């Protein structure tokens, strides 16, 4: 068996940043996939929080979820949770819906494929100025937004009472 461990590579350009944060890590999870798009992926080592999901290609009729759906789900959840944190800090009730659409396309420049995410944040009961402030603050604290810094993704679309 050949195993590759990528432990010090992050998706942004900071040298040795993982070492700087090792003492401050508050949660770790490990996702495992051994069957590519033809089997199961699972979360390992979380005790009663273990989770297993059937995986399939988005281009097949086989039942199961796919990487595009998992990425969209993670992104929508992470951004909406960050919005909730900002709202809580402002003593506001959480009033938001986050929709993440992920398109799969062939890479026009290199090999393989690309994810093309687009994000829509709906705060229909908020005034536009306040909604923008909440969204901007949430984007600064959202781990997935930070992960995507410097990556060419479209800006988040905000829909408010005026929009």
C-alpha positions in Angstrom: 0.0 0.0 0.0 1.2 3.5 -0.9 0.0 6.4 1.3 0.6 10.0 0.7 0.4 12.4 3.6 0.0 16.1 2.8 0.2 17.7 6.2 2.1 21.0 5.7 0.5 22.1 2.4 -2.3 24.6 2.7 -4.3 26.3 0.0 -2.9 29.8 0.6 0.5 31.3 0.5 1.8 31.4 4.0 5.0 29.5 4.9 4.9 27.2 7.9 1.5 28.5 9.0 0.3 25.0 10.1 3.1 24.9 12.7 2.1 28.4 14.0 -1.5 27.1 14.6 -0.8 23.6 16.0 -1.3 24.6 19.6 -4.5 26.5 18.8 -6.3 23.7 16.8 -9.8 23.3 18.3 -11.2 20.6 16.0 -9.8 18.1 13.5 -11.5 15.7 11.2 -10.3 13.1 8.7 -12.2 12.2 5.6 -11.3 9.0 3.9 -12.0 7.8 0.3 -10.5 4.6 -1.1 -13.0 4.0 -4.0 -12.8 7.2 -5.9 -16.3 7.8 -7.3 -17.4 4.2 -7.0 -18.0 3.5 -3.4 -18.1 5.1 0.0 -16.3 8.0 1.7 -16.3 8.3 5.5 -15.2 10.4 8.4 -12.7 8.5 10.5 -12.0 8.7 14.2 -14.8 10.8 15.5 -16.4 8.2 17.8 -20.1 8.5 17.6 -19.9 11.3 15.0 -18.7 8.9 12.3 -20.4 9.4 9.0 -20.4 7.4 5.8 -21.7 8.4 2.5 -22.2 6.6 -0.8 -20.2 8.4 -3.6 -20.9 8.4 -7.3 -19.9 10.5 -10.3 -22.2 13.5 -11.1 -22.1 12.1 -14.7 -23.5 8.7 -13.8 -27.0 7.4 -12.9 -25.6 5.6 -9.9 -27.1 6.6 -6.5 -24.9 8.6 -4.3 -23.5 12.0 -3.6 -20.5 13.6 -5.4 -17.7 16.0 -4.6 -19.5 18.9 -6.1 -22.5 18.4 -3.8 -20.2 17.9 -0.7 -18.3 21.1 -1.5 -21.5 23.1 -2.0 -22.9 21.8 1.2 -19.7 22.6 3.2 -19.5 26.1 1.7 -23.2 26.9 2.2 -23.1 25.7 5.8 -19.8 27.4 6.7 -20.8 30.8 5.3 -24.3 30.6 6.9 -22.8 29.7 10.2 -20.4 32.6 9.9 -23.3 34.9 9.2 -25.0 33.6 12.3 -22.0 34.3 14.4 -21.9 37.9 13.1 -25.7 38.3 13.7 -25.4 36.9 17.2 -22.6 39.4 18.0 -25.0 42.2 16.9 -27.9 40.7 19.0 -29.9 40.0 15.8 -32.0 37.0 15.1 -30.5 34.7 12.4 -32.3 35.4 9.2 -30.4 34.1 6.2 -30.4 31.5 3.5 -27.2 30.6 1.7 -27.3 28.9 -1.7 -24.1 27.5 -3.3 -24.2 26.3 -6.9 -21.2 24.3 -8.1 -20.7 23.8 -11.8 -18.2 21.2 -13.0 -16.3 22.1 -16.2 -13.3 20.9 -18.0 -10.2 23.0 -17.3 -9.7 25.1 -20.4 -6.1 25.8 -19.6 -4.8 22.7 -17.9 -5.8 19.1 -17.3 -8.8 17.7 -15.6 -11.8 19.6 -14.3 -12.7 22.8 -12.4 -15.3 23.6 -9.8 -17.0 26.9 -10.5 -18.9 27.9 -7.4 -21.4 30.7 -7.2 -22.9 31.9 -3.9 -26.2 33.6 -3.3 -27.0 34.9 0.2 -30.6 35.8 0.9 -31.5 38.2 3.7 -34.9 39.3 2.5 -35.9 41.0 5.8 -32.7 43.0 6.2 -32.0 46.5 5.0 -29.3 46.4 2.3 -26.7 48.4 4.3 -26.9 46.2 7.3 -27.0 43.0 5.2 -23.8 44.1 3.4 -22.1 44.8 6.7 -23.1 41.4 8.1 -22.0 39.6 4.9 -18.6 41.4 4.7 -17.9 40.5 8.4 -19.0 36.9 7.8 -16.7 36.6 4.8 -13.8 37.7 6.9 -14.4 34.9 9.5 -15.6 32.1 7.3 -12.9 29.4 7.0 -14.0 28.4 3.5 -14.0 32.0 2.3 -10.4 32.3 3.7 -9.4 29.1 1.9 -10.7 30.6 -1.4 -8.8 33.9 -1.0 -6.8 34.5 -4.1 -8.8 32.0 -6.1 -10.7 33.3 -9.1 -14.3 32.8 -7.9 -17.2 35.2 -8.5 -18.3 37.5 -5.6 -21.1 36.5 -3.4 -24.5 37.8 -4.6 -26.6 39.4 -1.8 -30.4 39.6 -2.0 -32.1 41.9 0.5 -35.4 43.6 1.1 -34.4 46.1 -1.6 -32.8 43.7 -4.0 
